[in-house]
């Protein structure tokens, strides 16, 4: 959600799916409001890195797009 410039509640959790590639790396699939938001800001894909150690997990996601590919830092999210 943050990589799309939104916070929790702006996009449904069910609109973002983390799955595995054939090689086992994590991948992101967007649908519904998350997909619409990605299109609005010119994001072509979302990359995610996930790490874990015993009881702790962390993840980092970044949305990638074309240079000058749209969007505005002052835009608000509309679900």
C-alpha positions in Angstrom: 0.0 0.0 0.0 2.8 2.4 0.9 4.6 1.7 -2.3 1.5 2.9 -4.2 1.4 6.1 -2.1 -1.5 4.9 0.1 -2.1 3.9 3.6 -4.0 1.1 5.3 -7.7 1.5 4.6 -7.2 3.1 1.2 -6.8 -0.2 -0.6 -8.2 -3.6 0.5 -5.7 -6.2 1.7 -7.4 -8.6 -0.6 -6.3 -6.5 -3.6 -2.6 -7.3 -3.0 -1.4 -10.9 -3.4 2.1 -12.0 -2.6 2.9 -15.2 -4.5 6.0 -17.2 -5.6 7.7 -17.2 -9.0 8.8 -20.6 -10.4 12.2 -19.9 -8.9 10.7 -19.3 -5.5 11.2 -15.6 -5.3 8.3 -13.5 -4.0 6.1 -11.6 -6.5 3.2 -9.3 -6.2 -0.2 -9.4 -8.1 -2.5 -6.4 -7.8 -6.2 -6.4 -8.5 -9.2 -4.1 -7.8 -8.3 -0.8 -6.1 -4.6 -1.6 -5.9 -4.4 -2.2 -9.6 -6.4 1.0 -10.4 -4.0 3.0 -8.1 -1.0 1.5 -9.8 -2.3 2.6 -13.2 -3.1 6.1 -11.8 0.5 6.6 -10.7 2.1 4.9 -13.6 3.4 1.9 -11.6 4.2 -1.0 -13.9 5.0 -3.5 -11.2 5.7 -3.9 -7.5 8.9 -5.6 -6.3 9.0 -7.2 -2.8 11.7 -8.5 -0.6 10.8 -10.7 2.4 13.2 -11.8 5.1 12.6 -13.8 8.3 14.5 -15.0 11.4 12.8 -17.1 14.0 9.9 -15.0 15.3 10.5 -11.9 13.1 9.5 -11.0 9.5 10.2 -7.9 7.5 9.3 -6.9 4.0 10.1 -4.1 1.7 8.1 -3.2 -1.4 8.8 -0.7 -4.2 6.6 0.3 -7.1 8.4 0.7 -10.4 7.3 2.7 -13.4 8.6 4.6 -16.4 10.5 7.8 -15.8 7.9 10.6 -15.9 5.2 7.9 -16.0 2.5 9.9 -14.3 1.3 10.4 -10.8 1.7 13.3 -8.4 3.1 13.2 -4.9 0.2 15.4 -3.7 -2.5 12.9 -5.0 -4.7 11.2 -2.5 -5.9 7.6 -2.7 -9.5 6.9 -3.8 -10.6 3.3 -3.4 
